[in-house]
């Protein structure tokens, strides 16, 4: 009986952590889209599949400014070589989540 209780608590903890991670993902996605919204070239909504340099009218300096804002907001530090590998909104959010998990 005791081991069943531990398993249940562990499963509940996993579910809570997953829920917190999804909430953080949603917060990050919302903030990234908010930061990128002024650079939209049409009325198409920003999604996780939006390709930052291709689908938006944005330059590398503006991207770096946004990265700095996101780093401050979510208490992460995104290495410059990681920034160079990010193409989509989803990749940016995934990178921030991965960096937060290492904290």
C-alpha angles and dihedrals in degrees: 000000000000093000091050089055091052092050091050092049090047092050090048090050091050090050091049091049091048090050092049090048091051090049090050090047090052091048091049093046091050093049094046090050090047091052093047098042095091089059097057113125095203141008093278111125120246112251136175088266094056109125104224102213097031103042098036135057095238137129130212094260091056090047090052090050090052091047090053091051091049092047090054094044096049100029096241135127114217112202114231092240089056091050089055090057095051115100107155137043088247091055091051093051092044090051092051092047091050091050092048090051089058092055 
